[in-house]
Amino acid sequence: MVMPKVKITVWGFRCGRCKYEWVPRDPDSKDEPKFCPSCKSPYWNKPRKNKVAKAGK
């Protein structure tokens, strides 16, 4: 028996620092993650205030 494929849409998070996207383990939880699982930044959901300074300027 062949099962048909269906597209499933779920809510997830995106890190504002490294642009990593993930789906939480418990999608029903109302709590936001404390840090990005990829870059470990605790500021994953806060926009940068200043642009990153380039070396030599």
C-alpha positions as a Markdown table, in Angstrom:
| # | Residue | x | y | z |
|---|---|---|---|---|
| 1 | Met | 0.0 | 0.0 | 0.0 |
| 2 | Val | 1.4 | 3.4 | -1.0 |
| 3 | Met | 0.8 | 6.4 | 1.2 |
| 4 | Pro | 0.2 | 9.7 | -0.5 |
| 5 | Lys | 2.6 | 12.6 | 0.3 |
| 6 | Val | 1.2 | 15.7 | 1.9 |
| 7 | Lys | 2.8 | 19.1 | 2.7 |
| 8 | Ile | 2.7 | 19.9 | 6.4 |
| 9 | Thr | 3.4 | 23.5 | 7.6 |
| 10 | Val | 4.6 | 24.1 | 11.1 |
| 11 | Trp | 5.8 | 27.2 | 13.0 |
| 12 | Gly | 9.5 | 27.5 | 13.8 |
| 13 | Phe | 12.2 | 30.0 | 14.8 |
| 14 | Arg | 14.9 | 31.8 | 12.8 |
| 15 | Cys | 18.1 | 33.2 | 14.4 |
| 16 | Gly | 18.6 | 36.9 | 13.6 |
| 17 | Arg | 22.4 | 36.5 | 13.9 |
| 18 | Cys | 23.2 | 33.3 | 11.9 |
| 19 | Lys | 19.9 | 32.9 | 10.0 |
| 20 | Tyr | 19.6 | 29.3 | 11.3 |
| 21 | Glu | 16.0 | 27.9 | 11.2 |
| 22 | Trp | 14.6 | 25.2 | 13.5 |
| 23 | Val | 11.4 | 23.6 | 14.7 |
| 24 | Pro | 11.0 | 23.3 | 18.5 |
| 25 | Arg | 10.8 | 19.9 | 20.0 |
| 26 | Asp | 7.5 | 20.7 | 21.7 |
| 27 | Pro | 5.5 | 22.8 | 19.1 |
| 28 | Asp | 2.7 | 23.4 | 21.7 |
| 29 | Ser | 5.0 | 25.2 | 24.1 |
| 30 | Lys | 4.5 | 29.0 | 24.4 |
| 31 | Asp | 8.0 | 29.5 | 25.7 |
| 32 | Glu | 10.7 | 30.9 | 23.3 |
| 33 | Pro | 14.1 | 29.2 | 23.2 |
| 34 | Lys | 16.8 | 30.8 | 25.4 |
| 35 | Phe | 19.5 | 30.6 | 22.7 |
| 36 | Cys | 20.1 | 29.6 | 19.1 |
| 37 | Pro | 21.0 | 25.9 | 18.8 |
| 38 | Ser | 23.5 | 26.6 | 16.0 |
| 39 | Cys | 25.5 | 29.7 | 17.1 |
| 40 | Lys | 24.5 | 29.6 | 20.8 |
| 41 | Ser | 23.6 | 33.3 | 20.8 |
| 42 | Pro | 21.2 | 34.3 | 23.6 |
| 43 | Tyr | 20.3 | 37.3 | 21.4 |
| 44 | Trp | 18.9 | 35.2 | 18.6 |
| 45 | Asn | 15.6 | 37.1 | 18.7 |
| 46 | Lys | 16.8 | 40.6 | 19.1 |
| 47 | Pro | 17.9 | 42.8 | 16.2 |
| 48 | Arg | 21.4 | 44.3 | 16.2 |
| 49 | Lys | 21.6 | 47.9 | 17.3 |
| 50 | Asn | 24.8 | 48.7 | 15.3 |
| 51 | Lys | 26.2 | 47.2 | 12.2 |
| 52 | Val | 29.3 | 45.0 | 12.8 |
| 53 | Ala | 32.5 | 47.1 | 12.4 |
| 54 | Lys | 34.8 | 45.8 | 9.7 |
| 55 | Ala | 38.5 | 45.5 | 10.5 |
| 56 | Gly | 40.8 | 48.3 | 9.4 |
| 57 | Lys | 38.1 | 51.1 | 9.4 |
